[in-house]
Amino acid sequence: RNAVRIRPLETLLIWSLRVAKALDRRSDRLDDIDPAAVRGLLLISSTALGDTALSTAAFGPLRRRFPAARIVALIHEPYVPLFRHCPELDEVVPSRGGWRGFIGLARRLRRERPDLALILHGNEPQATPLAYLAGARWIVKLPNAANPFRFLLANREPPVAWPELGHGLNQRLRTAELVGADVAGARMALPVSTATDGIVDEFLAGAGIAGRRL
């Protein structure tokens, strides 16, 4: 895929964050992650609906890896209601995309005090600086090769491009594996509320196919 185009204001942000990162004394070595000590986990999957559905395969493995963490997911605003019932998530925060509301969103996420952020699928050049400004000590993303904010990533080396990752589902699971999650048998899942179940059952009963819902 093509490299991200950078505009003048984005260049200013890059250099500002380079300075901030140079002054940041926190270690971001992946080996330093203690799952029991991670109290806040930010998951960014803020693009299209299908992309976010793919990300659900990583939710379970990450919940098991970080049992004490409060897990907050950043989801594209129109799809937030579809993911509020994921049992692995404690909170779902809406994203409008691009630079709209960027500062306010960074402040909102900073209140969650994430120790670790995984960018399962998020557009650049916003996703990585957003995770850093939210306060995450460790930020993990694949692919990382064309990311203009790669210097903020805990997995900045080696550079990995999209062709090396294969299917989008593999990309999500490999990202989770970088922080020690066991992804064996991981599957996508999109739970629905009990109220929604009742509406579907009623609809199917009216169509004469009650009890045959898959």
Disulfide bonds with the S-S distance in Angstrom:
none
